[in-house]
């Protein structure tokens, strides 16, 4: 027979038509050859986190394409004194945040490249994101294994960061480098009245290391502030602690940096725009979001992390939670990609900043 009528209707219920132009799912076909650029471009139509990655690429491209000159002059224009040429040259201000483990990893090289070539305007990280950059100029970090036994490593003076190993000797080298700088900073504080903030300290480290492989070096050279509100939560804090017993008196002023950091956002008055690229969670993520609250939210945002929101953590919060706080604007289209930034960020840079730079170089030929 024809079968139960109700069951057939339930299984074969009709669909509404999707809006015209709705993208269809299609992945890269290797019958077209090995084209890594086309492969990366195809991720946006692949589905799941690949599509989220494609949306992140487009969000960063929007940050880069935007110019103040694209916006009509409002009635009470805070940028009224700017010429049309100046407006056309004014870009979106990009805030980059990352956790320290990414500097410990090879993602350091892509992060440094972004600072070296001025693709970002403001950087926020944690203490490890500063010291590990400097330490890598002094001694290498090694490939290890997630399953190495902590007890055995402790006896060998080897510290494990995931599947990477950092010998204790690296931190001894960092102490030899850093403590004389602390002595000089204290001397300048006493003799010249210098007030040191965490971002001043980062610039000083970049100046002193004088190594083009260092992110801190390029931040100092390009005068891009690296904000580190948790500056004492790492080896830097350990060294400051011991130094304070041997040569007490150094003051590191957090207040001047919170004013600078919030002003980084406040001074970008709409219709000028800000964008956020945040790898991981914790201090770096919230510090950037909170600064953008002072201007009623960032205009563009990309989060890349593996954290979940079910425990209520800020690290796991989706961008929509930041919208509720006014940290991302209500008319923004923010993107979160759930995944490992050590894989995703190099690909994101390849599809955005690096692609733009390569196209500019080709155009100059």
N, C-alpha and C positions, 0 to 999 in steps of 0.2 A: 504494500500500500504506500500511500504518500507519506506516512509517518505522522507523529503528533504535531498538529498545527501550531500549538503554542510554543513547543520546543523549537521548531524551525524558525518561528518569528523571533524568539529570543536569541538564537544563535546568529541569525542573518539579519539583525536589525539594521536599518539603513543608516548611512553616515551623512552628516552635513558636509557640504563642500568647504574646503579650506580656502582662505583668501587667496586671490590670484597673486602669484609671485612668491608664495611660501616656499622656502628652500626644500629641496628633496635630499634624502640621504644617499650619499654616494662616496665611496672611498677611492683611494688611489689605485690605479690599475698598472701593474708593473709590465704589462704588454706594451705600455707606452715608453718603456726604457727606464733607466735609473736617473731620475730627476729629483734631487732632494728638495729643491725649492718648490716644485709642484706638489711633492708629497706633503710638505709642511702646509702649503696653501690648502690642500684638500682636507686637512684635519677639521676645519670648520664645518664641513658637511658630513663628517664621519659619524657623529653621534656621541653621546656620553661625555666624558671629560675632554675628549678630542674636540668636540664642538665648543665646550667652555674655553678651551685653549684658543680656538679660532676667534672667539668673542673677545678674549683678552688681547690678542694681537690687534684686532680692530680698535679696541679701546685705547691702546697705546698709540696707534697710528693717528687717532683723533687728537690725542694730546699733542702730537708733533705737527699735525696739519694746522691746528687752530692758530689764528692771529687776531689780535685785538682789532685790527683793521677790518675783520670780517663782521664785526658787530656794529649795529647802528649807534650813533651817538645819542645817549639818553638825555633827557631834559636837564637833569642835574648831573652832568658827566664829571666824575672824579678825575678823569684824564683829559679834561677840556684843553689844557695847555699843550698837549702833545700834537705834533704835526701828523698829517696822514702817513708820512714816511715812517715816523716813530711808531705809530700804531701798527703799521704793517710789519714792523720788525719785532713787535712785542709778542712773545710766545707764552704758552701755558707754562706755569711754574710747576716743576715736577719734583715731588718728594719721594725719595727712595729709602725704604726701611728694610732691614734684614737682621736675622739672628746671627749670633757669633759662629755657630757651627758651619755656616756657609762660607765664612772667611777661612775657617779651618780646612774646608774642602776646596776643590778646584774651581768652584764658583767664584772664588776670590778674583780670578783673572778676568771674568766677565764684569764683575762689579767694578773692579779697578778701571777697566776699559771705558765703562760708562762715565766715570768721573773724569778720567783722562781726557775724553773727547767732549766733555761738558753736555752730555745728554740729560743730566739731572742737575738740579739746582740746590737741593737740600738733602742731606743724608742723616739718618738716625740709626744707631745700632747700640749694642750693649758692650760692656767692657771687653769681652772676648773678641768682639768684632774689630776692636782697635788693636789689642795686644797681639792677637794671632797674626794680624797683618804685618806688624813689626817683627815678630819672632820669625816669620817665614823668610825675612830678609837676612836673618842671622843663622838659621839652621832649618833643615827640611822637616816636613811632616811625612809619615810613611803610610803606605797601604797595609792594613792589618786584616782583621776578621771580626765580625760581630760576636763570634762564639769563643774568642780567647778568654781564658779564665782570669778574673780580676786578681785573685790571690797570687797567681804566678806572675802576672804583669807587675804587681806591686813590688814583688821581690826583685824585679829586674829594673825598676825605676822607669817603667813605661806606662804612660797614661793613654787610656783608650777613649776616643771620640767616635762612637759608632764602630765602623770598620776601618778607622784610621788610628795611627799610633803617634804620640808626641813624647819623645824622651824628656825626662826631667832636666837633662842637660840644656835643653832649649830654653827652659825658664831661668836657668843659671846664667845663660848668655844674655837673656833679656834683663836680668838684674844688673849685670855688668854694664849694659848699655843705658838703662833707665835711671839708676840711682844718681850718677853724675849730673843728669839732666834735672833731677829733682833738686839737687844742691844748687845748680845755677838758677833755677826758677825761684827758690827761696831767697837767694842772694838778690835777684832782681826785684822781688817783692819788698825786701827790706830797704834796698838802696834807691830804687826808682819808684816805689809805690805801685808796682805792677799788680793788678788784680787778675788772677788766673781763673778762667772758667774751664769746664771740661772741654769745650770745643777749642779753646786756646791751647790747652794741653795737647789735644790731638794734632793741631797744626804744628806745635813745637816738635812733636815726635816725628811728623812727616818731614819737617825741615832738617832735623838732626839725622834721620836715617838716610836721606839724600839718595834714595834708590828708586828708579823708575818702575820697578816691579811692585811698589807699594801703593795701595790706595790712599793711605794717609799722606804720602808724598804728593800725589796729584791733587788731593784736596787742598793741601797747603799751597801748592804752586798755582792752582786755579782759583784759590780763595773761595772754595765751596765748604761751608761749615759742616762738620760731622758732629752731630749732637749725641751725647751719651749721658743721659740722666742717671744711669746706674753705673757710673764710672768706677766705683770702688768694688763692684761685684765681680772680681776676677783677680788675676795676677797683678794688675795695676794697683788694686786695692791692697793686696798683700805687701807690695813694695812700699806703698805710701805708709802703711801701718808700721813696718819696720823702720822706715826712714824717720817717722815721727818720734821714735825713741832716740835715734842717733843724732838727729839734727832737727829738732821740733820747730814748729811755727808755720809751716806751709799751709796756706788757705786755698781751697778750690771752691769757687763761688758758683753754686747752682742757680742762684737767683738771676744773675745776669744772663745766663743761658736760657732760662725759661722765658724771660722777656724777649730775647732775640728770637727764640723758636716760635713763640706765638706771633711775634711781629712778622716773621717770614710769611705767615698766612694772612694776617690782618691787612698788611699793606698791599695785598693783591685784591684791590677793590673791584667788585663786579662793575661792568661786564668782563673784566679780566678774569682769567680762570686758573685753577690749580688742579693738579692731578696727583694721584698716589699710586705707587707701585710698592707693595708690601709683601715681603717673603718671610713666611713664618708668623709668629704671634708675639705675645708678651709685650715688653716695654716698647720695642720699636714700633709695633703696630698701633698701640694705643697713643703713644706720644704724637705721632703724625695725625691720627684721627682727631685727637683732642685739640691740637693747634688749629685744625681746619674748622672746628666748631666755632671759633671766634669770628669766622667770616660766613657763618651759616652753611658750612659744608663744602667739601671738595666737589668739583664738577665732573671729574673722572676718577675711577678707582679700579685697581686690579689687586686682588688678594691671591696669593698662591700659598697654600698650606694643606696639611693633612688633618687639622684639628676639627672636631665635631662640636656642634652647639648644644648637645643634650645636657651637658653639665653646667651650662650657663657661663662658661669661661669667655673672656674677651677674645682669647686666641682663637676659639672656635666659632665665634659669632659671624654670621653671614653679613654681607654689606647692608642688608635691609635693616638690621639692628642699628647700625651706625646712622642710617637715615632717620630712625626714630629719635636719635639724640641730636640731630642737626649736624652731624660730622660729615655726612655726604648729602648733597643737595637732593631735594625731593624729585627734581626733574632729571636726575642723572640716570645713567644705565650701567651701574657698576657690575663687575664680574668677579666671581670667586672660582678658582680652579682648584679642585681637590687633587693634590698630587705632590710629588717630591720635587722641590724647587731645584735640586741638583740636576734633574733632567729637564724640567720645564723652563727654567730661567734662561739657560743658554739658547734654547730653541726660540724663546720669546725675543731675545736680543737679536738673534739671527734674522727673524722675520720683521723686525722693526728698525731699531737703531742701526744695526750693521748693514741691513739691506739699503736703508736710506743713504748711509755713507758710501756704500759701493756704487749706488746709482749716481750720486753726486760726482764721484771720481770718474765714472764712465762719461758723464756729461761734460766734464772738464777736458776730456781728451780731444 
